Amino acid sequence: MEVWNHLLLIIRYAESITLLAREDLILLPAANVIARSTLEAGYRAMWLLDPIDPFEREARWVVYLETGVEHYKKLSQSKVIDPSLRNEFLARYEQCSEFAKRIRLLLLNENISVNSKYPGFNEVIAAQSLPDCYHLFILLSAYTHGNFAALEHYREHLGTAKRMGEFIEANDWKLPLSVAGAILFYVAERFLKNIDVDVSECFKPTLIRKFNEMLKSL
């Protein structure tokens, strides 16, 4: 199941944020970049899991697969990539493209509708019965794109009142750590429920309470 791979990715993201926090507080910007990836990967994984009907889940998966088709297509057409590597991307493109076409055809034969394209992140969020997290996505995206807001930890005020420095505090780490923890819990719980595992044995209230207490102490 593809969501299992998503879960592994999210675990590695969460581990990376934890390791950065232990290494040095000034590594916050990198942690925020990873937290954004964690947030998006988590919601997209839950979007894949959401339908009860397995055919509907497959319909979402094939649209997800086609993001890989587009990815490999662009790389296979690059003029600056080494020819041998470009051929490798071309082979992946052809394999994924052909597989996606076959799955689409099988689903259409079962009268299962398939979206023409992968939904944007806003649409993915709207489809979930979870709190709207788009404001967190915007906050964390600043560090991915390196925009003006991403530099607020190195600048205070503007104009003649401007002061330069490095203004990162322990409290600032609540954002990436809370995002990573929440997404890991949500996705793991949803995944385990889908395969009929008793999640009460995996996510004891004391574990979540200790995690939240740790964040409050920052």
C-alpha positions as a printed Julia matrix, in Angstrom:
218×3 Matrix{Float64}:
   0.0    0.0     0.0
   1.37   3.38   -1.05
   0.3    4.99    2.22
   2.75   2.7     4.05
   5.52   4.37    2.04
   4.05   7.77    2.94
   4.14   6.77    6.59
   7.8    5.75    6.36
   8.6    9.09    4.74
   6.74  10.96    7.49
   8.6    9.02   10.18
  11.94  10.02    8.62
  10.78  13.64    8.37
   9.81  13.63   12.07
  13.13  12.03   13.04
  15.01  14.66   11.04
  13.23  17.53   12.79
  14.0   15.96   16.18
  17.68  15.53   15.3
  17.94  19.14   14.12
  16.37  20.35   17.38
  18.87  18.34   19.41
  21.82  19.56   17.37
  21.26  23.33   17.56
  18.29  25.7    17.9
  19.58  27.83   15.02
  18.7   25.01   12.59
  15.02  25.99   12.89
  14.64  27.14    9.24
  15.62  23.68    7.95
  13.2   22.07   10.41
  10.39  24.3     9.14
  11.11  23.24    5.55
  10.86  19.59    6.59
   7.7   20.3     8.62
   6.02  21.7     5.51
   6.89  18.5     3.62
   5.56  16.47    6.55
   2.29  18.4     6.54
   1.72  17.95    2.82
   2.76  14.29    2.77
   0.46  13.58    5.71
  -2.65  15.16    4.29
  -2.05  13.6     0.89
  -1.63  10.18    2.51
  -4.92  10.6     4.37
  -6.58  11.73    1.14
  -5.49   8.45   -0.45
  -6.87   6.48    2.5
 -10.13   8.35    2.86
 -12.57   6.48    0.55
 -14.17   3.35    2.03
 -14.6    1.76   -1.4
 -11.27   0.19   -2.5
 -12.0    1.08   -6.14
 -12.35   4.74   -5.19
  -9.05   4.54   -3.34
  -7.5    3.05   -6.46
  -8.96   5.91   -8.51
  -7.21   8.4    -6.24
  -3.99   6.39   -6.35
  -3.81   6.41  -10.14
  -4.08  10.22  -10.17
  -1.3   10.24   -7.59
   0.76   7.9    -9.8
   0.36  10.36  -12.67
   2.24  13.01  -10.67
   5.21  10.66  -11.04
   4.52  10.36  -14.76
   4.7   14.14  -15.12
   7.82  14.3   -12.94
   9.74  11.75  -15.02
   8.5   13.27  -18.27
   9.96  16.68  -17.43
  13.29  15.16  -16.42
  13.45  12.96  -19.52
  13.05  16.08  -21.7
  15.77  18.09  -19.95
  18.64  19.11  -22.22
  21.13  19.62  -19.4
  20.91  16.18  -17.77
  23.48  13.51  -18.65
  22.08  11.36  -21.52
  22.34   8.1   -19.56
  20.39   9.58  -16.67
  17.88  11.12  -19.07
  17.3    7.69  -20.59
  16.71   6.28  -17.12
  14.06   8.91  -16.46
  12.53   8.19  -19.86
  12.25   4.49  -18.99
  10.56   5.34  -15.69
   8.21   7.72  -17.49
   7.2    5.1   -20.03
   6.71   2.42  -17.36
   4.59   4.61  -15.07
   2.65   6.16  -17.94
   1.69   2.8   -19.41
   0.74   1.4   -16.0
  -1.42   4.44  -15.2
  -3.24   4.12  -18.53
  -4.03   0.47  -17.86
  -5.33   1.17  -14.35
  -7.49   4.04  -15.64
  -8.98   1.74  -18.27
  -9.74  -0.99  -15.73
 -11.44   1.52  -13.43
 -13.5    3.0   -16.27
 -14.64  -0.52  -17.17
 -15.94  -0.78  -13.59
 -17.74   2.57  -13.99
 -15.41   4.2   -11.46
 -14.8    7.86  -12.23
 -11.21   9.08  -12.1
 -10.2   12.73  -11.75
  -8.42  14.25  -14.7
  -5.69  15.69  -12.49
  -4.25  15.51   -8.99
  -6.0   17.96   -6.63
  -4.28  20.99   -5.18
  -3.39  21.02   -1.5
  -6.38  23.22   -0.64
  -8.7   20.61   -2.16
  -6.95  17.83   -0.28
  -7.41  19.69    3.01
 -11.08  20.38    2.29
 -11.69  16.67    1.72
 -10.49  15.75    5.22
 -12.51  15.67    8.43
  -9.56  17.28   10.21
  -8.79  20.86   11.29
  -7.97  23.26    8.45
  -4.18  23.5     8.41
  -3.68  25.81    5.44
  -2.42  28.65    7.68
   0.35  26.3     8.88
   1.17  25.45    5.27
   1.54  29.16    4.48
   3.7   29.79    7.56
   6.07  26.93    6.74
   6.15  27.65    3.0
   8.03  30.87    3.68
  11.08  28.8     4.63
  10.76  26.54    1.58
  10.66  29.5    -0.8
  13.0   31.77    1.16
  10.63  34.74    0.99
  10.64  37.92    3.09
   8.84  36.31    6.05
  11.49  33.57    6.29
  14.06  36.18    7.33
  12.15  37.37   10.4
  14.48  35.36   12.65
  17.4   37.48   11.45
  15.75  40.9    11.46
  13.71  43.01   13.85
  11.73  46.07   12.7
  12.26  47.94    9.44
  13.92  51.1     8.16
  16.05  53.08   10.61
  14.75  50.96   13.51
  15.97  47.75   11.89
  18.14  45.48   14.0
  20.05  42.52   12.55
  20.95  39.31   14.37
  19.76  35.76   14.96
  16.58  35.78   17.03
  15.67  32.1    17.35
  14.31  30.81   20.66
  13.28  27.4    21.95
   9.63  28.45   21.77
   9.93  28.81   17.97
  10.42  25.05   17.71
   6.83  24.37   18.78
   5.66  24.81   15.19
   7.76  22.16   13.39
   7.65  19.71   16.31
   3.89  19.97   16.78
   3.24  19.61   13.05
   5.5   16.55   12.78
   4.0   14.92   15.87
   0.38  15.56   14.92
   0.8   14.36   11.34
   2.63  11.23   12.43
  -0.13  10.39   14.92
  -2.98  11.15   12.48
  -1.58   9.18    9.53
  -0.43   6.2    11.61
  -3.81   6.0    13.36
  -5.76   6.22   10.08
  -3.53   3.63    8.43
  -3.75   1.16   11.32
  -7.53   1.49   11.52
  -7.74   0.68    7.81
  -5.94  -2.61    8.37
  -8.07  -3.41   11.47
  -5.42  -2.85   14.12
  -6.54  -1.85   17.62
  -5.03   1.64   17.8
  -5.72   1.95   21.53
  -2.68  -0.28   22.08
  -0.51   1.9    19.87
  -1.59   5.4    20.87
  -2.14   5.41   24.59
  -3.44   8.73   26.01
  -0.33   9.0    28.19
   1.92   9.05   25.11
   0.06  11.91   23.44
  -0.24  13.77   26.76
   3.51  13.55   27.36
   4.19  14.83   23.86
   1.89  17.83   24.36
   3.42  18.54   27.78
   6.87  18.52   26.22
   5.8   21.11   23.65
   4.23  23.35   26.29
   7.48  23.34   28.24
   9.39  24.98   25.4
